[in-house]
């Protein structure tokens, strides 16, 4: 009996030694304070060393029925569009005022996944793509799988970075076979 248990533990540990583990993380930032209007935008662009520009933006923002004066800044290379550089400064100013007023509620969900298969990489997908479920970032607001017309499906989210802004796209993928998922919708 002891030898069988010892052998089972040894074989299990050998199998785990070859398995690779990785974290899947979904982060949401939910604002309880809203900026409903921005006006009186004044921007100043200042040349900086190392071929960079700094955009400093002052503007008025209506935050939950109260008008506040906000300043934001952003630094980028001098070949970047000044409009994009200053849009990043506005975005930074907006996020700073929201943080200062306590309007951010950050939620983090993590899963530890261990497999002896190659570690999948999360990447941009298109409708119709066949992928592994682990190649998608789970949607933070809808993390659980669901049934649709007898297929197992799940929501996912994709974050795309642009200068001064992050764009989040979401979609739905459904299981076709055991580990084969297909992206059925994305917006």
C-alpha positions as CSV (number, residue, x, y, z in Angstrom):
1,X,0.0,0.0,0.0
2,X,2.7,2.5,1.0
3,X,4.7,1.7,-2.2
4,X,1.7,2.3,-4.4
5,X,1.0,5.6,-2.7
6,X,4.7,6.6,-3.0
7,X,4.7,5.6,-6.7
8,X,1.5,7.6,-7.4
9,X,3.0,10.7,-5.7
10,X,6.2,10.3,-7.6
11,X,4.5,10.0,-11.0
12,X,2.2,13.0,-10.2
13,X,5.2,15.2,-9.2
14,X,7.1,14.2,-12.4
15,X,4.0,15.2,-14.4
16,X,3.8,18.5,-12.6
17,X,7.5,19.2,-13.1
18,X,7.0,19.4,-16.8
19,X,3.8,21.5,-16.6
20,X,4.1,25.2,-17.1
21,X,1.9,27.6,-15.1
22,X,0.8,31.1,-16.0
23,X,-1.6,33.7,-14.7
24,X,-4.7,35.0,-16.5
25,X,-5.7,38.4,-15.2
26,X,-8.7,40.6,-15.9
27,X,-8.7,44.2,-14.5
28,X,-11.6,46.6,-14.5
29,X,-11.7,50.2,-13.5
30,X,-15.2,51.3,-12.7
31,X,-15.8,55.0,-12.1
32,X,-18.4,56.1,-9.5
33,X,-17.7,59.7,-10.3
34,X,-18.4,60.9,-13.8
35,X,-16.9,63.7,-15.9
36,X,-19.9,64.9,-18.0
37,X,-18.4,67.9,-19.8
38,X,-15.1,69.4,-20.8
39,X,-14.7,73.0,-21.9
40,X,-12.2,75.9,-22.1
41,X,-9.3,73.7,-23.2
42,X,-6.0,75.6,-23.3
43,X,-2.9,73.8,-24.4
44,X,0.8,74.7,-24.3
45,X,3.4,72.7,-26.1
46,X,7.0,72.9,-24.8
47,X,10.0,71.5,-26.6
48,X,12.0,69.1,-24.4
49,X,15.5,67.6,-24.7
50,X,16.0,64.4,-26.7
51,X,13.6,65.3,-29.5
52,X,10.6,65.4,-27.3
53,X,7.6,67.7,-26.7
54,X,5.5,68.2,-23.6
55,X,1.9,69.2,-23.9
56,X,0.4,70.9,-20.9
57,X,-3.4,71.2,-21.0
58,X,-5.6,73.3,-18.7
59,X,-9.4,72.8,-19.0
60,X,-12.6,73.0,-17.1
61,X,-14.5,69.8,-16.4
62,X,-18.0,69.2,-15.0
63,X,-17.7,66.5,-12.4
64,X,-21.0,65.4,-10.9
65,X,-22.6,68.8,-11.3
66,X,-19.5,70.7,-10.1
67,X,-17.1,72.6,-12.4
68,X,-13.3,72.1,-11.7
69,X,-10.2,73.4,-13.3
70,X,-7.9,70.5,-14.2
71,X,-4.3,70.3,-15.6
72,X,-2.8,67.4,-17.4
73,X,0.4,66.8,-19.2
74,X,1.9,64.3,-21.6
75,X,5.4,63.9,-23.1
76,X,6.1,62.3,-26.5
77,X,8.6,62.4,-29.3
78,X,8.5,65.5,-31.6
79,X,7.3,63.5,-34.6
80,X,4.0,62.6,-32.7
81,X,0.9,64.5,-33.7
82,X,0.4,67.5,-31.3
83,X,-3.3,66.6,-31.2
84,X,-2.6,63.1,-30.0
85,X,0.0,64.3,-27.5
86,X,-2.5,66.8,-26.0
87,X,-5.3,64.3,-26.1
88,X,-3.1,62.2,-23.9
89,X,-2.6,65.2,-21.5
90,X,-6.4,65.6,-21.3
91,X,-6.8,61.9,-20.6
92,X,-4.1,62.1,-17.9
93,X,-5.8,65.1,-16.3
94,X,-9.2,63.3,-16.3
95,X,-7.7,60.2,-14.7
96,X,-5.9,62.3,-12.0
97,X,-9.0,64.1,-11.0
98,X,-11.0,60.9,-10.8
99,X,-8.3,59.3,-8.6
100,X,-8.1,62.4,-6.4
101,X,-11.9,62.4,-5.9
102,X,-12.0,58.7,-5.2
103,X,-14.0,57.8,-8.2
104,X,-12.1,54.7,-9.2
105,X,-13.0,51.2,-8.1
106,X,-10.4,48.7,-9.4
107,X,-11.3,45.0,-9.6
108,X,-8.7,42.4,-10.3
109,X,-9.5,38.7,-11.1
110,X,-6.7,36.2,-11.6
111,X,-6.6,32.5,-12.6
112,X,-3.6,30.2,-12.3
113,X,-3.5,27.7,-15.2
114,X,-1.0,24.9,-15.3
115,X,-0.5,22.8,-18.5
116,X,2.2,20.7,-20.2
117,X,1.2,22.3,-23.5
118,X,3.1,25.4,-24.8
119,X,2.0,28.5,-23.0
120,X,-0.6,30.3,-25.1
121,X,-0.2,34.0,-25.9
122,X,-3.1,36.4,-25.7
123,X,-3.4,38.1,-29.0
124,X,-5.7,40.1,-31.2
125,X,-8.4,37.9,-32.7
126,X,-11.0,38.4,-35.5
127,X,-14.5,36.9,-36.0
128,X,-14.1,33.4,-37.3
129,X,-10.6,32.7,-35.8
130,X,-10.1,29.3,-34.2
131,X,-8.2,29.7,-30.9
132,X,-7.5,28.1,-27.5
133,X,-9.7,29.5,-24.7
134,X,-6.6,30.6,-22.9
135,X,-5.6,32.9,-25.8
136,X,-8.4,35.3,-24.8
137,X,-8.5,37.6,-21.8
138,X,-11.6,36.9,-19.7
139,X,-14.2,39.6,-19.6
140,X,-14.1,41.1,-16.1
141,X,-17.9,41.8,-16.0
142,X,-18.9,38.4,-17.5
143,X,-16.2,35.9,-16.4
144,X,-18.3,32.8,-16.4
145,X,-19.1,30.5,-19.4
146,X,-22.7,30.3,-20.6
147,X,-24.7,28.1,-22.9
148,X,-26.1,29.4,-26.2
149,X,-27.9,27.0,-28.5
150,X,-26.3,24.0,-26.8
151,X,-22.8,25.5,-27.3
152,X,-20.5,26.6,-24.4
153,X,-19.5,30.2,-24.9
154,X,-17.7,32.9,-23.0
155,X,-17.2,36.7,-23.2
156,X,-13.7,38.1,-23.7
157,X,-12.1,41.5,-23.8
158,X,-9.2,42.9,-25.9
159,X,-7.3,46.0,-25.0
160,X,-5.7,47.9,-27.8
161,X,-3.2,50.7,-26.9
162,X,-3.1,54.0,-28.7
163,X,-1.1,57.1,-27.9
164,X,-2.7,58.5,-24.8
165,X,-5.6,56.1,-24.8
166,X,-6.6,52.5,-24.3
167,X,-9.5,51.1,-26.4
168,X,-11.3,48.0,-25.1
169,X,-13.1,45.7,-27.5
170,X,-15.2,42.8,-26.3
171,X,-16.6,39.7,-27.9
172,X,-17.9,36.2,-27.6
173,X,-16.2,32.9,-28.4
174,X,-17.8,29.5,-28.4
175,X,-16.3,26.0,-28.0
176,X,-16.4,24.0,-31.2
177,X,-14.6,20.9,-29.9
178,X,-12.6,20.0,-26.7
179,X,-9.9,22.8,-26.9
180,X,-11.0,24.4,-30.1
181,X,-12.9,27.7,-29.7
182,X,-14.2,30.0,-32.4
183,X,-14.7,33.8,-32.2
184,X,-18.3,34.3,-33.1
185,X,-18.7,38.1,-32.4
186,X,-16.5,41.1,-31.6
187,X,-17.3,44.8,-31.3
